Amino acid sequence: MKNRQLLFLRDTLIYTFSTFGGPQAHVAILLREFVEKRKYVTEAELMELSALSQILPGPSSTQTLVGVAWKVGGLRLALLTFLIWVLPSAAIMCLAAIGYKTFASTGKINNILHFIRPAAVGIVAYAAVTFAQKIVKSRVSAYLATGSLIATLILQNPYAFPLLILLGGIISSAFETQPVEDAIRVKLFSNVNPKKVGYFIGILLFFAALGALINRTSPFSLPVRLFENFYRNGILIFGGGQVLVPLMYTEFVELKHYLSNAEFLSGYALQQALPGPTFSFTSFVGAITLGNNGYGIAGEVIGSIVAVIGINLPGLILILFIVPFWEDLKKITRIKNSLSGINAVAVGFMATALILLVAPFGTNWMSYLIMICAFCLLYFTKIKTPVVILAGVVLGLLI
């Protein structure tokens, strides 16, 4: 491996432990450290990769970083970069899940979580509001967001998510694209390798069928179904972690009861205090899920691995497969226009999850107050998310 590639891996490790604040903040650090300082890629190349990750499902920060690594050193460097970026926070979240029940049984931990959980809901509210402000800018997007909110509250079914996302993309594309686009669409799509598309969809269908066929009493049943759940969510997530978390809450807590409201919010709060990708939160969810179903510590580790691979695999496949013909795809306005509808539907999902997260507060006015304070600190000041979580920990220790 060349010295430049080793230096890139070292810088990636530093980047992994110093990035907070989500995709927007991550791109700013990449611009400063990887473009201006090291000149691994040009600013135009970084911005193009960032734009590509925005119109693909999956973890946008991860896809951008892997795309940069691909340009610097090809496939091997891209895969090593992915592991360096994902593994540290995923490992911490797995360990947190393994020790959760032990620490949660102590009174002091309960006091800390009493402040952290509503603060985590405030963070979700902040993500929902800021995301909505960026996305809901037309009458069509407002209708789609409202419709998806109502539909998910009524249907309460995980299979409603892909159908609503597909419908949102079709509607926005139909309303916002000029007919002249159709004349060039066939030619542009001729560069797409159908075998790669077949592999991508085939993985989903294989594990979905396998999960349905395996007897529910088999010890392999839940891990296989869990992989399918996370892989499917990895295909559906547009907008990064701020959309992933509400979507997972609705499916894994409200519908399938894999983990409790308290467990979910505690894990999410911890993840917000860690550097690295928001998608590492899935490590905690996967580990807790198998732990709650009697799989033991080894099962929790397996659940963590299954979740991290499942949620990241679609985005990793897409960024590595699509970059070669991105020059053609980015010319298709219909593809870009479908994104606005998909994101508008995601706004509805986030609003649904927020309603479901607030419901357990009941008449506990303190939880509402903490949630509002966390939201206001993030929305009206420059205070970052980890500071809000750490403030909750300090209050729990003092009060």
Summary of the structure (lengths in Angstrom):
residues: 399
radius of gyration: 20.8
end to end distance: 53.5
largest distance: 66.5
contacts: 1420
relative contact order: 0.17
helix: 83%
strand: 0%
